[in-house]
Amino acid sequence: MRRAAALLGAGGAALMGAAVVFGGASAWAGYLSGLLAWAAIPLGALPLVAASRLAEGRWAAALAPPLTAGLRSLPVVALLFLPLLLVLPDLYPWAEPGAPDPGARARYLSPAGVALRAVGFWALGARLA
């Protein structure tokens, strides 16, 4: 069973690699949408785990195992997010080096600002996990 899962994962990684090489920005857009779909599991479990730690009860004890299991995938999702920081200009026009300066939004929408907020968010989420 593990071997089949490893082969399936390796095949999927090879297909994604080929799509990135030959597909460009549209492949990264597909990667982003798939990542957001899978990130919904740990990101949805995060507030429920936080609430269950504050309000103890039978519901918290019953939901703790599946919520904790879902939350433990947060570091994996965070690692899968890192390649997107390298291709921000392919996904968003405002991240291109020659994009017009939007004034006050320049620091907020700069690739460095986006990367800093993303790493901080994922680090905080992993700390709570």
Summary of the structure (lengths in Angstrom):
residues: 129
radius of gyration: 18.2
end to end distance: 27.7
largest distance: 56.1
contacts: 313
relative contact order: 0.11
helix: 84%
strand: 0%
